[in-house]
Amino acid sequence: MSEVRLNHIYKVYEGGVRAVNDFTLDVKNDEFVVFVGPSGCGKSTTLRMIAGLENITSGGLYIDDVLVNDVDSKDRDIAMVFQNYALYPHMTVFQNMAFGLKLRHLPPKEIEESVNRAAEILEITDLLSRKPKALSGGQCQRVALGRAIVREPKVFLLDEPLSNLDAKLRVQMRTEITKLHKRLATTFIYVTHDQTEAMTMGDRIVVMNKGFIQQVDTPVNLYENPTNLFVATFLGSPQMNIIDCKLMEKGDRLVAYLHGLEKLEVDFPELKAKELSEESYIGHEMLLGLRPEHIQIAETGIPAEIDVIEQLGDETIVYAKIEGSDDNVLVKGVATGQYKPKDRIFLSFEMGKAHLFDKKSGNSVMDVPRVNRLLCCIGRDSASIGKNVFVYPSDYKERLLETAFEAAKTYLCFSPKDASLTRKDFAFRIACKVGFVVKKTDCLTIFLTSDGIGKYIVTNVGLDSNVKEGDAVSLYVAPKDIYFEDEEGNRLISKEKILPNIAKANIVTRNGKSVVSFGGNKVAVPDLKVPDGEHTIRLKETGCAAILGKKDAKRIGRKNPRYEKNRTIKVSAYDEDLLGSRNAAFVQVSGLDDYATFLLPADFSVYKAPSFTLALGEDSIKVEK
């Protein structure tokens, strides 16, 4: 049994290719966690970093609270099952399973007992004398699992182990691996691109895309409450219908005009309408999402014409075109055989099950949001939302970027899954009142109000909770799960300690220009309005640009922005933190005793060019009083 904790893990390959970005996850004892996503999303790379087969570029990997970044793979007490079985063809099944134990110099009797015990669990006792060429694909997969089981590891890692099997055998092996997990009561981390495997096997599923975690949740919650458009369309077969619409208010009703047409109007039920996260979306173009099973053919409703019908035996998939649109809407229903292509029909939408997505960000704006994002008043030692004050822990204060105090609007953010109604020591407490409760398949979604906060705060609780509308409750969030964002969605807190970019400099002003000399650097900026002589200066985090040499620029295909040649400094970078549309680059600068932090556009990575020239903006230098 073991806990695995990944804390802000990054993997960047040579040339600046980002495979995994800011991956943070806690895997509990005995949990079965599945990583799922399209090819190239970073799921196997993450698994290989856990196994020790890939180096971690940045971040911390902990097994049972022990940092293992620099621990050899063989010493991590993990076992990995690969996509290809990797069995030795000249060895019998027994010898393949026993090989790892022999390398550890265990007594022969102990090896025999371990192999026989694993063979019984996997029901391959009668295969122990065979060689791999005499086994079927499913039997080879069991042997590969057996080789991992005999080691009795803390963590099992499985990298698409069923992808080489036929469809029938995959279903059988899915069940066998699930049973195996329950029997062994050990932590399993499983990688697949198959959503069916993920939904049927995992206690929790981590959905990934382009190296980023999109959502972590139970299979039911992922299906019913996707936090963004990618998760909504990736999970489910057939996939969710996504329809362009315009969100409008008609009296006290919230309605959507499909394809912006008033004649194609659908109403949100009153309770569903209350879930809308912000009224500012009204009057805007949005994306309406409905699962195929939540659209029915009816006597009245939205006019459409059947395009294609798929008969699947017990059910039918109807592809219909809504009047005024060329896009197909999928309708999933019981097979009746009464419909045929070109038939004119009406569609009824189950709007209580509808999802609404922001067209720009793709994030859900109904139900459980991707993040609770609350406008706050930020200070040097604390931040307040309404009447609630969040006092920063010391390490937290050291990671806040200076721009956090300069942003026009700052938001305190935390994930709904990280909020709890259970009291936690040293957590940020928010005094709330229950606005309303929505019952889901395996949880209750609670919409909370708090004095001075103009929007709902959302979290999930168990079905056994007795919270009800109007209850006064306290919501608790651990400081580690709280972060700040600016209006554009850029994080304002970094994984690294932020030191003020302070240096001693000599300043001489002539003809409206101040020449600032520090370390081996000399730059000219507009008049700083200070007497000539030595001053303490701060290099501001923002307003600068990375300038590459001709070779580096050509190698990575990046064109340098325009810059002032007399306002550049040489820097040497060692790390960075992706904060949204910006990167926090941690660099060494001549004249500064410690590293400096600068915010650069996210399209530039220090891993692409660790040594570069930094061009300062007009107001990048501030004289400290």
C-alpha positions as CSV (number, residue, x, y, z in Angstrom):
1,M,0.0,0.0,0.0
2,S,1.3,3.4,-0.9
3,E,0.4,7.0,-1.5
4,V,1.8,8.8,-4.6
5,R,2.0,12.5,-4.7
6,L,2.9,14.6,-7.8
7,N,3.5,18.2,-7.0
8,H,3.8,20.6,-9.9
9,I,5.5,18.1,-12.2
10,Y,6.9,19.4,-15.5
11,K,8.5,17.4,-18.3
12,V,10.3,19.5,-21.0
13,Y,12.4,17.7,-23.7
14,E,15.3,19.2,-25.5
15,G,14.3,22.0,-27.8
16,G,11.6,23.1,-25.4
17,V,8.9,20.5,-26.2
18,R,6.6,20.5,-23.2
19,A,5.2,17.0,-22.6
20,V,3.7,17.5,-19.1
21,N,2.7,20.9,-17.5
22,D,2.1,21.6,-13.9
23,F,0.8,18.1,-13.1
24,T,-0.4,18.0,-9.5
25,L,-2.2,14.9,-8.1
26,D,-2.5,12.9,-4.9
27,V,-3.1,9.2,-5.4
28,K,-4.4,7.6,-2.2
29,N,-3.6,4.2,-0.7
30,D,-5.3,1.3,-2.5
31,E,-6.8,3.7,-5.1
32,F,-7.2,2.7,-8.8
33,V,-6.4,5.9,-10.8
34,V,-6.7,6.0,-14.6
35,F,-4.9,8.5,-16.8
36,V,-6.8,9.0,-20.0
37,G,-6.5,11.3,-23.0
38,P,-5.6,11.4,-26.7
39,S,-2.3,10.3,-28.1
40,G,0.5,12.7,-27.2
41,C,-1.3,14.2,-24.2
42,G,1.5,13.3,-21.7
43,K,-0.2,10.4,-19.9
44,S,2.5,7.7,-20.6
45,T,5.3,10.3,-20.0
46,T,3.8,11.0,-16.5
47,L,3.7,7.3,-15.8
48,R,7.3,6.9,-16.8
49,M,8.3,9.7,-14.6
50,I,6.6,7.9,-11.6
51,A,8.5,4.8,-12.6
52,G,11.8,6.6,-12.8
53,L,12.2,5.9,-16.5
54,E,12.0,9.6,-17.4
55,N,13.8,12.4,-15.5
56,I,11.5,15.1,-14.0
57,T,12.3,18.5,-15.4
58,S,10.7,20.3,-12.4
59,G,8.5,19.6,-9.5
60,G,8.4,16.9,-6.8
61,L,7.4,13.2,-6.9
62,Y,6.7,11.6,-3.5
63,I,6.0,8.0,-2.6
64,D,4.8,7.6,1.0
65,D,6.0,11.3,1.6
66,V,9.5,10.4,0.5
67,L,10.9,12.6,-2.4
68,V,12.0,10.1,-5.1
69,N,13.0,12.4,-7.9
70,D,16.6,11.2,-7.7
71,V,15.9,7.7,-6.5
72,D,16.7,4.9,-9.1
73,S,13.8,3.1,-10.6
74,K,14.8,-0.2,-9.0
75,D,14.7,1.4,-5.5
76,R,11.2,3.0,-5.8
77,D,9.4,-0.3,-5.0
78,I,7.1,0.0,-8.0
79,A,6.2,-2.6,-10.7
80,M,5.3,-1.7,-14.3
81,V,3.4,-3.6,-16.9
82,F,4.0,-2.3,-20.4
83,Q,2.0,-2.3,-23.6
84,N,4.1,-5.0,-25.1
85,Y,4.5,-7.9,-22.7
86,A,8.3,-7.9,-22.8
87,L,8.5,-11.6,-21.9
88,Y,11.8,-13.5,-22.4
89,P,11.0,-15.9,-25.3
90,H,13.6,-18.5,-24.2
91,M,12.2,-18.8,-20.6
92,T,9.1,-20.6,-19.4
93,V,6.3,-18.7,-17.7
94,F,7.6,-19.7,-14.3
95,Q,11.1,-18.4,-15.2
96,N,9.7,-15.1,-16.6
97,M,7.8,-14.5,-13.4
98,A,10.6,-15.5,-11.1
99,F,13.4,-13.6,-13.0
100,G,13.1,-10.4,-10.9
101,L,13.1,-12.3,-7.7
102,K,16.2,-14.2,-8.7
103,L,18.0,-10.9,-9.3
104,R,17.2,-10.0,-5.7
105,H,18.8,-13.3,-4.6
106,L,15.7,-14.5,-2.8
107,P,15.7,-18.2,-1.6
108,P,14.4,-20.6,-4.2
109,K,11.6,-21.8,-1.9
110,E,10.4,-18.3,-1.4
111,I,10.5,-17.6,-5.1
112,E,8.5,-20.7,-5.9
113,E,5.9,-19.8,-3.3
114,S,5.5,-16.3,-4.6
115,V,5.2,-17.4,-8.3
116,N,2.7,-20.1,-7.4
117,R,0.6,-17.7,-5.3
118,A,0.6,-15.2,-8.2
119,A,-0.3,-17.9,-10.7
120,E,-3.3,-19.0,-8.6
121,I,-4.5,-15.4,-8.5
122,L,-4.2,-15.1,-12.3
123,E,-5.4,-18.6,-12.9
124,I,-2.4,-19.5,-15.0
125,T,-1.0,-22.4,-12.8
126,D,-1.3,-24.8,-15.7
127,L,0.8,-22.5,-18.0
128,L,3.9,-22.3,-15.8
129,S,5.9,-24.8,-17.9
130,R,5.0,-23.2,-21.2
131,K,7.1,-20.7,-23.2
132,P,5.6,-17.4,-24.4
133,K,5.2,-18.6,-28.1
134,A,2.7,-21.2,-26.8
135,L,0.5,-18.6,-25.2
136,S,-2.3,-16.5,-26.4
137,G,-2.3,-12.7,-26.1
138,G,-4.5,-12.7,-23.0
139,Q,-2.3,-15.4,-21.4
140,C,0.9,-13.4,-22.2
141,Q,-0.8,-10.3,-20.5
142,R,-1.5,-12.4,-17.4
143,V,2.1,-13.5,-17.2
144,A,3.2,-9.9,-17.5
145,L,0.9,-9.0,-14.6
146,G,2.1,-12.0,-12.7
147,R,5.7,-10.9,-13.0
148,A,4.7,-7.6,-11.4
149,I,2.6,-9.2,-8.7
150,V,5.4,-11.5,-7.3
151,R,7.4,-8.4,-6.4
152,E,4.6,-7.2,-4.1
153,P,5.3,-3.6,-4.9
154,K,3.9,-0.5,-3.2
155,V,2.5,0.8,-6.6
156,F,1.5,-1.0,-9.8
157,L,1.9,1.1,-13.0
158,L,0.1,-0.2,-16.1
159,D,0.8,1.5,-19.5
160,E,-2.0,0.6,-22.0
161,P,-1.6,-3.1,-21.2
162,L,-4.7,-4.2,-23.2
163,S,-4.2,-2.3,-26.4
164,N,-2.7,-5.4,-28.2
165,L,-5.7,-7.6,-27.4
166,D,-8.9,-8.2,-29.5
167,A,-12.1,-6.6,-28.4
168,K,-13.6,-9.6,-26.6
169,L,-10.4,-10.3,-24.7
170,R,-10.0,-6.7,-23.7
171,V,-13.4,-6.8,-22.0
172,Q,-12.4,-10.0,-20.2
173,M,-9.0,-8.6,-19.1
174,R,-10.6,-5.4,-17.9
175,T,-12.7,-7.3,-15.5
176,E,-9.7,-9.4,-14.4
177,I,-7.5,-6.4,-13.7
178,T,-10.3,-4.8,-11.6
179,K,-10.7,-8.0,-9.6
180,L,-6.9,-8.2,-9.2
181,H,-6.9,-4.7,-7.7
182,K,-9.5,-5.5,-5.2
183,R,-7.7,-8.8,-4.3
184,L,-4.3,-7.2,-3.9
185,A,-5.5,-4.0,-2.2
186,T,-2.6,-2.1,-3.7
187,T,-2.3,1.3,-5.4
188,F,-2.8,1.1,-9.2
189,I,-2.1,3.8,-11.8
190,Y,-3.3,2.8,-15.2
191,V,-2.8,4.6,-18.6
192,T,-5.2,4.2,-21.5
193,H,-6.6,6.2,-24.4
194,D,-9.8,4.1,-24.3
195,Q,-12.5,5.9,-22.5
196,T,-14.5,2.7,-21.9
197,E,-11.5,1.2,-20.0
198,A,-11.2,4.4,-18.0
199,M,-14.9,4.7,-17.1
200,T,-15.3,1.0,-16.1
201,M,-12.0,0.5,-14.1
202,G,-11.0,3.7,-12.3
203,D,-12.0,4.9,-8.9
204,R,-10.9,8.3,-10.2
205,I,-10.0,9.4,-13.7
206,V,-7.4,12.0,-14.7
207,V,-8.4,13.5,-18.1
208,M,-5.3,15.0,-19.9
209,N,-4.9,17.0,-23.0
210,K,-1.7,18.7,-24.4
211,G,0.2,17.9,-21.2
212,F,-2.3,19.6,-18.9
213,I,-4.8,18.0,-16.5
214,Q,-8.3,18.9,-17.6
215,Q,-10.3,17.3,-14.8
216,V,-9.8,14.7,-12.0
217,D,-13.0,13.0,-10.8
218,T,-15.0,9.9,-10.4
219,P,-16.3,8.3,-13.7
220,V,-19.9,9.3,-12.9
221,N,-19.0,13.0,-12.1
222,L,-16.8,13.3,-15.2
223,Y,-19.7,12.1,-17.4
224,E,-22.4,14.2,-15.6
225,N,-20.4,17.3,-14.7
226,P,-17.6,17.9,-17.2
227,T,-15.7,21.1,-16.4
228,N,-14.9,22.0,-20.0
229,L,-15.7,21.3,-23.6
230,F,-12.8,18.9,-24.0
231,V,-13.9,16.6,-21.2
232,A,-17.5,16.8,-22.3
233,T,-16.7,15.7,-25.9
234,F,-13.9,13.2,-25.0
235,L,-16.0,11.1,-22.7
236,G,-19.2,9.4,-23.9
237,S,-20.0,7.4,-27.0
238,P,-21.6,8.8,-29.1
239,Q,-20.1,12.0,-27.9
240,M,-22.0,15.0,-26.5
241,N,-23.9,17.2,-29.0
242,I,-22.5,20.7,-29.1
243,I,-24.8,23.3,-30.5
244,D,-24.2,27.0,-31.1
245,C,-26.7,29.2,-29.2
246,K,-27.4,32.6,-27.9
247,L,-28.3,32.9,-24.3
248,M,-31.2,35.3,-23.5
249,E,-33.6,36.3,-20.7
250,K,-37.3,36.4,-21.5
251,G,-39.1,37.8,-18.5
252,D,-38.0,35.6,-15.6
253,R,-37.0,32.7,-17.9
254,L,-33.5,31.8,-19.2
255,V,-33.6,30.6,-22.8
256,A,-31.2,29.6,-25.5
257,Y,-31.8,30.4,-29.2
258,L,-30.2,27.6,-31.2
259,H,-27.9,28.9,-33.9
260,G,-29.0,32.4,-32.8
261,L,-32.5,31.9,-34.2
262,E,-35.4,33.0,-32.1
263,K,-37.8,30.4,-33.6
264,L,-35.4,27.7,-32.3
265,E,-36.0,28.5,-28.6
266,V,-35.4,26.1,-25.7
267,D,-36.0,26.9,-22.0
268,F,-33.8,26.1,-19.1
269,P,-35.7,24.8,-16.0
270,E,-35.7,27.2,-13.1
271,L,-33.3,25.2,-11.0
272,K,-30.9,24.8,-13.9
273,A,-31.1,28.5,-14.7
274,K,-29.9,29.3,-11.2
275,E,-26.7,27.4,-11.9
276,L,-25.5,30.0,-14.4
277,S,-22.2,31.2,-12.9
278,E,-22.3,34.8,-14.2
279,E,-25.1,36.9,-15.6
280,S,-22.7,38.6,-17.9
281,Y,-23.1,35.6,-20.3
282,I,-26.7,36.6,-21.1
283,G,-26.9,38.1,-24.6
284,H,-23.7,36.3,-25.6
285,E,-23.1,33.4,-28.0
286,M,-22.5,30.2,-26.1
287,L,-22.2,26.5,-26.7
288,L,-25.1,24.2,-25.6
289,G,-24.2,20.6,-24.7
290,L,-26.6,17.7,-24.6
291,R,-25.9,14.0,-24.5
292,P,-27.6,12.0,-27.3
293,E,-29.7,10.2,-24.6
294,H,-31.1,13.5,-23.4
295,I,-32.7,14.4,-26.8
296,Q,-35.9,12.6,-27.8
297,I,-38.0,12.5,-30.9
298,A,-41.4,14.0,-30.0
299,E,-44.7,15.3,-31.3
300,T,-43.6,18.9,-31.0
301,G,-40.4,20.8,-30.4
302,I,-37.4,21.8,-32.5
303,P,-38.0,20.9,-36.2
304,A,-35.4,18.7,-37.8
305,E,-34.8,16.2,-40.7
306,I,-33.3,12.8,-40.3
307,D,-30.0,12.4,-42.2
308,V,-28.7,9.0,-41.2
309,I,-29.9,6.1,-39.0
310,E,-27.6,3.6,-37.3
311,Q,-29.4,0.5,-36.2
312,L,-27.5,-1.1,-33.3
313,G,-29.9,-3.9,-32.4
314,D,-31.3,-2.8,-29.0
315,E,-31.0,0.9,-29.8
316,T,-30.9,3.4,-32.6
317,I,-28.6,6.4,-33.3
318,V,-30.4,9.0,-35.3
319,Y,-28.4,11.8,-37.0
320,A,-30.8,14.7,-37.6
321,K,-30.2,18.2,-39.0
322,I,-32.0,21.0,-37.1
323,E,-33.9,23.3,-39.4
324,G,-31.6,26.1,-40.5
325,S,-28.4,24.2,-39.7
326,D,-26.1,21.8,-41.6
327,D,-24.7,20.2,-38.4
328,N,-26.0,16.8,-37.2
329,V,-27.5,16.3,-33.8
330,L,-27.3,12.8,-32.5
331,V,-30.3,11.2,-30.8
332,K,-29.9,7.9,-28.9
333,G,-33.1,5.9,-28.3
334,V,-34.7,2.5,-28.3
335,A,-34.8,0.8,-31.7
336,T,-38.3,0.9,-33.2
337,G,-37.7,0.8,-36.9
338,Q,-40.4,3.5,-37.5
339,Y,-38.0,6.2,-38.8
340,K,-36.1,6.5,-42.1
341,P,-33.8,9.1,-43.7
342,K,-35.5,12.3,-44.9
343,D,-38.3,12.0,-42.4
344,R,-39.4,15.3,-40.8
345,I,-39.4,15.1,-37.0
346,F,-39.4,17.2,-33.9
347,L,-36.8,17.1,-31.2
348,S,-37.4,17.5,-27.4
349,F,-34.4,18.6,-25.3
350,E,-34.1,17.5,-21.7
351,M,-32.8,20.9,-20.6
352,G,-32.4,19.8,-17.0
353,K,-29.5,17.8,-18.2
354,A,-28.1,20.5,-20.5
355,H,-24.5,21.9,-20.2
356,L,-23.5,25.4,-21.2
357,F,-19.9,26.3,-22.3
358,D,-18.1,29.6,-22.8
359,K,-17.3,29.8,-26.5
360,K,-14.0,31.5,-25.8
361,S,-12.5,29.4,-23.0
362,G,-14.5,26.2,-23.4
363,N,-15.2,26.1,-19.7
364,S,-18.5,25.1,-18.3
365,V,-20.6,28.0,-16.9
366,M,-23.3,25.9,-15.4
367,D,-23.3,23.2,-12.7
368,V,-19.8,22.5,-11.1
369,P,-17.3,25.1,-12.5
370,R,-13.7,24.2,-13.3
371,V,-12.7,26.6,-10.5
372,N,-14.4,28.8,-7.9
373,R,-13.0,32.3,-9.0
374,L,-13.9,35.0,-6.5
375,L,-13.1,38.7,-6.8
376,C,-10.9,39.6,-3.9
377,C,-9.0,42.5,-2.3
378,I,-5.4,41.5,-2.1
379,G,-2.8,42.8,0.4
380,R,0.8,42.0,1.3
381,D,-0.2,39.8,4.3
382,S,-3.8,38.7,3.5
383,A,-6.6,38.7,1.0
384,S,-10.3,39.2,1.6
385,I,-13.4,38.0,-0.2
386,G,-16.5,39.7,1.2
387,K,-16.1,39.5,5.0
388,N,-13.7,36.5,4.9
389,V,-10.0,37.0,5.3
390,F,-7.3,34.6,4.1
391,V,-4.1,35.2,6.0
392,Y,-1.1,33.9,4.0
393,P,1.2,31.3,5.4
394,S,4.9,32.5,5.3
395,D,5.9,30.3,2.3
396,Y,2.8,31.5,0.5
397,K,3.8,35.2,0.9
398,E,7.2,34.4,-0.6
399,R,5.7,33.0,-3.8
400,L,3.4,35.9,-4.7
401,L,4.4,37.8,-7.8
402,E,4.7,41.6,-7.5
403,T,2.1,41.9,-10.3
404,A,-0.5,40.4,-7.9
405,F,-0.5,43.9,-6.2
406,E,-0.6,45.8,-9.4
407,A,-3.4,44.0,-11.2
408,A,-6.6,45.9,-11.8
409,K,-8.7,42.9,-10.6
410,T,-7.5,39.9,-8.7
411,Y,-9.3,36.7,-8.1
412,L,-8.9,34.2,-5.3
413,C,-9.3,30.7,-6.8
414,F,-9.8,27.1,-5.7
415,S,-11.2,24.0,-7.2
416,P,-14.6,22.8,-6.0
417,K,-13.1,19.4,-5.2
418,D,-10.6,21.0,-2.8
419,A,-13.4,22.7,-0.7
420,S,-15.0,20.9,2.2
421,L,-17.7,21.4,4.8
422,T,-15.6,19.4,7.3
423,R,-13.5,21.5,9.7
424,K,-9.8,21.5,8.9
425,D,-7.1,23.0,11.0
426,F,-5.2,25.9,9.5
427,A,-7.6,26.0,6.5
428,F,-9.1,29.2,5.1
429,R,-12.7,29.4,6.4
430,I,-15.5,31.0,4.4
431,A,-18.8,31.7,6.2
432,C,-21.6,30.6,3.8
433,K,-25.3,29.9,3.5
434,V,-26.7,27.1,1.3
435,G,-28.4,28.7,-1.6
436,F,-29.7,25.5,-3.2
437,V,-28.8,21.8,-3.5
438,V,-28.8,19.7,-6.7
439,K,-28.9,15.9,-6.3
440,K,-26.6,13.9,-8.7
441,T,-26.0,10.2,-9.2
442,D,-23.3,9.9,-6.6
443,C,-23.1,13.3,-4.9
444,L,-24.9,16.5,-3.9
445,T,-23.8,19.7,-5.6
446,I,-24.1,22.6,-3.2
447,F,-24.4,26.2,-4.4
448,L,-23.3,28.5,-1.5
449,T,-23.6,32.3,-1.0
450,S,-21.5,34.4,1.2
451,D,-21.8,38.1,2.3
452,G,-20.1,40.4,-0.1
453,I,-19.6,37.8,-2.8
454,G,-21.8,38.3,-5.8
455,K,-21.7,34.7,-7.1
456,Y,-22.2,31.2,-6.0
457,I,-19.4,29.1,-4.5
458,V,-19.8,25.5,-5.6
459,T,-18.7,22.2,-4.1
460,N,-19.8,18.6,-3.9
461,V,-20.7,16.5,-0.8
462,G,-21.7,12.9,-0.3
463,L,-25.3,11.7,-0.8
464,D,-25.5,11.0,2.9
465,S,-25.0,14.7,3.8
466,N,-28.0,16.4,5.4
467,V,-27.3,20.0,4.2
468,K,-30.4,21.8,2.9
469,E,-31.3,25.2,1.5
470,G,-30.9,28.0,3.9
471,D,-28.4,26.3,6.2
472,A,-25.5,28.3,7.6
473,V,-22.3,26.4,7.0
474,S,-18.5,26.9,6.9
475,L,-16.5,26.1,3.8
476,Y,-12.8,25.1,4.4
477,V,-10.0,25.3,1.8
478,A,-6.4,24.3,2.5
479,P,-3.9,27.2,1.7
480,K,-2.0,24.9,-0.7
481,D,-5.1,24.6,-2.8
482,I,-5.6,28.4,-3.1
483,Y,-4.1,30.6,-5.8
484,F,-4.7,34.0,-7.3
485,E,-5.3,35.0,-10.9
486,D,-5.6,38.3,-12.8
487,E,-8.5,39.2,-15.1
488,E,-6.9,37.4,-18.0
489,G,-6.6,34.1,-16.1
490,N,-2.8,34.3,-15.4
491,R,-1.7,32.8,-12.1
492,L,-0.2,35.3,-9.7
493,I,1.5,32.9,-7.4
494,S,4.5,30.8,-8.4
495,K,5.9,27.4,-7.4
496,E,9.2,29.1,-6.6
497,K,10.0,31.6,-3.9
498,I,9.9,35.1,-5.5
499,L,12.8,37.4,-4.5
500,P,12.7,41.1,-5.2
501,N,14.8,41.8,-8.3
502,I,17.0,44.2,-6.2
503,A,20.4,45.5,-7.2
504,K,22.8,48.3,-6.2
505,A,23.3,50.6,-9.2
506,N,25.0,53.8,-10.3
507,I,22.7,56.2,-12.1
508,V,23.8,59.1,-14.2
509,T,21.2,61.3,-16.0
510,R,21.9,63.4,-19.0
511,N,19.6,64.9,-21.7
512,G,16.5,63.2,-20.3
513,K,18.1,59.7,-20.2
514,S,19.2,57.8,-17.1
515,V,22.2,55.4,-17.6
516,V,21.9,52.7,-15.0
517,S,25.0,50.5,-14.3
518,F,24.8,47.4,-12.2
519,G,27.0,44.3,-12.2
520,G,28.4,44.1,-15.8
521,N,25.2,45.8,-17.2
522,K,24.7,49.3,-18.5
523,V,21.2,50.3,-19.7
524,A,19.6,53.6,-20.8
525,V,16.0,54.4,-19.7
526,P,13.9,57.5,-19.6
527,D,14.8,60.0,-16.8
528,L,14.4,58.3,-13.4
529,K,14.2,61.7,-11.6
530,V,16.9,60.9,-9.0
531,P,20.2,62.6,-8.2
532,D,23.3,61.1,-9.9
533,G,25.1,58.5,-7.7
534,E,24.4,55.1,-6.2
535,H,20.8,53.9,-5.7
536,T,19.0,50.7,-5.0
537,I,16.9,49.6,-8.0
538,R,14.3,47.0,-8.6
539,L,14.0,45.3,-12.0
540,K,10.2,45.0,-12.6
541,E,8.9,41.5,-13.5
542,T,6.8,42.7,-16.4
543,G,7.4,44.8,-19.6
544,C,10.4,42.8,-20.7
545,A,11.1,40.5,-23.7
546,A,13.5,37.6,-24.5
547,I,15.9,38.2,-27.3
548,L,17.6,35.2,-28.9
549,G,20.8,35.0,-30.9
550,K,20.5,34.4,-34.6
551,K,21.3,30.6,-34.3
552,D,18.9,30.0,-31.5
553,A,16.1,32.0,-33.1
554,K,16.5,30.1,-36.4
555,R,16.7,26.7,-34.5
556,I,13.4,27.2,-32.7
557,G,11.7,29.3,-35.4
558,R,11.1,32.3,-33.3
559,K,11.3,35.9,-34.5
560,N,12.6,38.4,-32.0
561,P,10.3,41.2,-31.0
562,R,11.4,44.8,-31.5
563,Y,13.6,46.2,-28.7
564,E,16.0,49.0,-27.7
565,K,19.6,47.8,-28.1
566,N,20.8,50.0,-25.3
567,R,18.4,48.5,-22.9
568,T,19.4,44.8,-22.8
569,I,21.0,42.6,-20.2
570,K,22.5,39.1,-20.5
571,V,20.7,36.4,-18.4
572,S,21.2,32.7,-17.6
573,A,18.0,30.8,-16.8
574,Y,17.5,27.7,-14.7
575,D,13.8,27.2,-14.3
576,E,10.3,28.5,-15.2
577,D,6.7,28.2,-14.2
578,L,3.9,28.4,-16.7
579,L,1.2,30.7,-15.4
580,G,-1.2,30.9,-18.2
581,S,-0.4,33.2,-21.1
582,R,2.9,34.1,-19.3
583,N,5.9,32.2,-18.1
584,A,7.7,33.1,-14.9
585,A,11.3,32.8,-15.8
586,F,13.9,32.3,-13.0
587,V,17.2,33.7,-14.2
588,Q,20.6,34.7,-13.0
589,V,21.5,38.4,-13.6
590,S,24.9,40.0,-13.1
591,G,24.7,42.4,-10.2
592,L,22.0,40.5,-8.3
593,D,23.0,38.4,-5.4
594,D,20.2,35.9,-6.0
595,Y,18.1,34.8,-8.9
596,A,15.6,37.2,-10.5
597,T,12.0,36.6,-11.8
598,F,10.7,38.0,-15.0
599,L,7.3,37.4,-16.7
600,L,7.7,36.4,-20.4
601,P,5.2,35.4,-23.0
602,A,4.2,31.7,-22.7
603,D,5.3,31.0,-26.3
604,F,8.9,31.4,-25.1
605,S,10.4,28.7,-22.8
606,V,13.7,29.0,-21.1
607,Y,14.2,25.3,-21.9
608,K,14.5,26.3,-25.6
609,A,17.3,28.8,-24.9
610,P,18.6,28.8,-21.3
611,S,21.0,31.7,-22.1
612,F,19.5,34.7,-23.8
613,T,19.3,38.5,-23.7
614,L,16.6,40.3,-21.8
615,A,15.3,43.5,-23.3
616,L,13.8,45.8,-20.6
617,G,10.8,48.1,-21.2
618,E,10.8,51.8,-20.7
619,D,9.5,51.5,-17.1
620,S,11.3,48.3,-16.2
621,I,13.6,49.9,-13.7
622,K,12.2,51.4,-10.4
623,V,14.4,53.2,-7.9
624,E,13.6,52.0,-4.4
625,K,13.2,54.6,-1.7
